[in-house]
Amino acid sequence: MIQSLRGMNDILSDDYERFDYFIQTATAIAKRYGFHYVETPLLEETALFKRSVGESSDIVGKEMYQFTDKGDNDVCLRPEGTAGVVRAFIQQKLDKKGGIHRFYYHGAMFRYERPQKGRLRQFHQFGVESFGVDSVYEDALMIMMVADILKTLGIGYRLKLNSLGNQNCMPDYRVKLVSFIESCGDAICGDCERRKLTNPIRVLDCKNEACQALYTNAPKLINNLCSGCHSDFEKLKTILDQHNIGYEIDTHLVRGLDYYSKTAFEFVSDNIGSQSAIAGGGRYDRLIEFLDGKPTPAVGFAMGIERLLELIVMPEPVRNGYYFGAMENESLPLILKCAEKYRQTEKSVVEYEPKNLKNHLKGADRINARYCAVIGENERNSNSIWIKDLLEQKETIISLDTI
Ligand code: HAM
């Protein structure tokens, strides 16, 4: 029997209800914040991710679904959504046009990671990207939006916050950090040796416990920010305080992608095991120019839908729509016609197999329909339909001419 690939799951039945409910909720909220839908291809040139997510990241270094297509192009299944949206933004010349552009998207992402609970090779993200606003109010808006979505879905969280500085303060900090890493000598792991050369700040995120113990004394970027980054970070904290959004400062939060500057944040859940990040994002003011666009400030986030599914508190199911059934074969054409009419405004599901009334009522119950509508011999002869409102427990017979 052919099985799905490791780390690639089907989303069926109960999970799909939750998935669909998540997309509807997040979409409605994104629209309320003034965001517009964007769709970009699943497959992009590999160079796009190398230049944006960064060669020093695990995603590009180890996890890409990369191959050469029949036209000899080096291509890659998207490991995340930001790079594609930025590419589209530049390709459509929105960077030259100026102004504010806000997008949301959802879809499959691919990372060749070691699968475990909450870590898949194909997973789904809901994300937003905002272009053209350099005010830190927009960073706060991103965080408020995630908080809004999580609150609506009944999901508790902790918010971790950091600032990664910018081109003014990062170079000096990097020098300090490298000299600290060198002072650790051989005690650091092989990965950190490599990170020291490619992107030293990434050592702070090392999963090796011995390294983490060493880095507790590492210089902290938030103590080395330039005045602009410092005042923005302070302002961000004040805005979040004013909106009653709790946060903890995590000076080791560097994010797994290279394009961030200034604000970086992650929402985590304590109820889903070790893969606890449910959303992450931040500011990426340099990325548009790195991809040959006109310099444009930008900020965004993405949420991991699979990690949220088991946390979502679903609303009480309400009976809705119609169940249609015939009591004998001769009534089936009539019932089909009725269903077709009702379907223009209501959910209408037809049972093709003729059954007695009791079994049709059971069928209506199974699909949680509000109305059970049945045609038997009597109704057929009088050109009518029997309808029971299963919520109000009221029965009526109406003429087919009035439908
Ligand atoms: P990210 O932190 O790499 O950020 O991913 C966002 C979320 O996707 C994570 O918090 C997690 O919930 C989910 N996720 C990541 N990897 C997996 C996996 N292997 N299995 C299941 N879920 C996963 C980004 O992707 C950035 N593009 C976010 C962003 C948008 N920053 C600015 N704009």
Boltz pocket constraint, residues with backbone or C-beta under 6 A from the ligand:
constraints:
  - pocket:
      binder: B
      contacts: [[A, 79], [A, 80], [A, 81], [A, 82], [A, 111], [A, 113], [A, 118], [A, 119], [A, 120], [A, 121], [A, 123], [A, 124], [A, 125], [A, 127], [A, 128], [A, 129], [A, 256], [A, 257], [A, 267], [A, 277], [A, 278], [A, 279], [A, 280], [A, 281], [A, 282], [A, 299], [A, 300], [A, 301], [A, 302], [A, 303], [A, 304], [A, 305], [A, 306], [A, 307]]
      max_distance: 6.0
